[in-house]
């Protein structure tokens, strides 16, 4: 079981993943259920969003490891 702070961290990670999915849908030139085709002009913006999403996920894993839940 998670305490409230851990739940907040996990929910934030889930929201970030959902946001990444919507972001990819908005910048892709084609999308399927499993793939996004990004135009070259969207690559730099994708790298920024991808990096910040990865940071959130890394923080979540570290927080859960610290609490002994991972």
QUIURKA-V391762 format. One record per pair of residues at least 12 apart in sequence whose C-alpha atoms are under 8 Angstrom apart, sorted by sequence separation. I is the first residue (numbers start at 0). J is the second residue. If there is no record, write none. Layout:
I:J / I:J
//
This chain:
23:35 / 26:38 / 26:41 / 23:45 / 19:48 / 19:49 / 19:52 / 16:52 / 15:52 / 15:55 / 12:55 / 11:55 / 12:56 / 12:59 / 9:59 / 8:59 / 8:62 / 5:62 / 5:63 / 1:68
//
